[in-house]
């Protein structure tokens, strides 16, 4: 039997509704292809002000944030297992979100990365960028961006 096209799938989640949609898509693909699924969450660094020449010289991740992201991973792994995905791993890292995801993908080759689209406004995208856009541009593998579901119009 030939190996599946997507033998290894990685999904990045942050607990947002869009990342939940991405998780659902990744679980569905992993189940269909019999893929190994890695669920990755990054507790983001936040700048800490220090009275020094470089006031943003340090960054920190609060313990409550780390706990929150680890809980997200635990729930997502359970969801994947309940859906029938037998080979599932959950990882929680800390750092700059895009950098950590790209670093993980470089060190752990995957056949597909799945991520949600936040649908940032044009102004916000110009100022802070988009994780999904950065992954599409820089990831060493195909990227599936799961867009937000549009509300359905009532019939009539």
N, C-alpha and C positions, 0 to 999 in steps of 0.2 A: 504494500500500500504506500503510495507516495506521501511525503510529509506535507502537512497543510501549508498553504501559502502564508498564513499568519500563525506560525508556530509559537511565536512569543509576542504578546501584546502588553503594552504598558498604558495605563490610564492615570492621568494626573487629576486629583480632586482637591477641592477646597471647601466643600460643604455648601456651595451656592446651588441654587436650582439648576443652573446650566451644567455644573459639574456632575450633578446627580443624573442628568440626561446623558452625559458622556459616560458615566459609570454604567448606566443601563445598556448603552450601545456596546461598550466594551465587553460586558458580561454576555450579551447576546452573541457577539462575534466569537468570543472564547468558547462558548458552549457549542456553537455551530461548527467551528473548525477544530475543536478539541485542543485548543491552544493553552499554553501556560499564560496566566494572567498575573501581572504585577500591578498593584494599586499603590500609587505613590502620592504622598501629600507632603507639602513643604510648609513648615511653620515659618512665616516670613520674618526676616529681620526688620526691626524698626529703629530709626535713628534715636540715639540718646544724646541729649544736649550736655556737653561738658564745658565748663569755663576754661577754655584753653585757646591757643591760636587757631586750632581747627576744631570748632565747637561740635562738629558731627563726626569726631574721630572714632567713636565707638558705636556699636549697635548691639541690640540685645533682643532676645526672644523671651517673653514672659513665660513663666512656668505654666500659667493657666492656658496660654496659647498652645504650648507643646502638648499639654493634657488634652485640649480640645481636638487638635489634629490627630493625636494617637487614637482618641475615641472614634473619630471619623473613619480611620483606617480599620479599626476593629469591626465597626458596623458594616463597612463595605466588604470586607473579607467574608463576614457571615452571610451577607446578601449574595455574594458570588457563589459561595458553597451551597446555599439553599437553592440556587438556580441550577445547580448541577455541575459547576466548574470545579473539577477536582484538584487541579494544579494552580493554586492561587497563593500569592505572597503579598503581604502588606508592609510598606515601608514608610516611615516618617523621618524626614530630614529637616534640618534648620538651615536657613540662609536666604539668599536672594533667589526668588522663585525660579525665574528663567534660567539663571546660571546653574542652579542645583538640578533642574530637570535635564538640561543639556549635558551636564557632567555625568549624571546617571546614565543617560543614553549612550554616551561615548564609552563608558566603562562596562556597560551591560547591553550589548547589541540586542535590538528588538526589531521585529518585522513591521510593527505599526505602533504609533503612539496616538492615543485618543485624548482629546481635551475639549472642554466646553468653550463656547464663545460667550463672552460677557456682553457683547454688543455695545462697547463703549462709544460715547459720542465722539464726533470728529475732533472737538476741542480736547477732550481728555486723551484721546489716542495720540494727538500731537504732543501733548505734555508728558504723558507717562508711558505711552506705548501699550502694547497688548501682548499678553503672554502667548496667545494663540498665534498672533502674527509672527512673533519672534521664533516660535517653534516651526512654523511653516517655512520660514526663511533659513533657519540654522540647524534644524534637526537632521541627523544622519540617516533618517528613515522616512517612509511615508507618514503623513500626519492626517488624521481624520478630525476635523473640527465639527463638533456637534452644536448646531445653532439652536437658539432658544425656540421653543415651540410657539407658533403664533396662535392666539386664541381663535377658536373656530367660531364662525358666524352662525347664529341660529338659522335654521331653515325657515323660509317664509317670505 
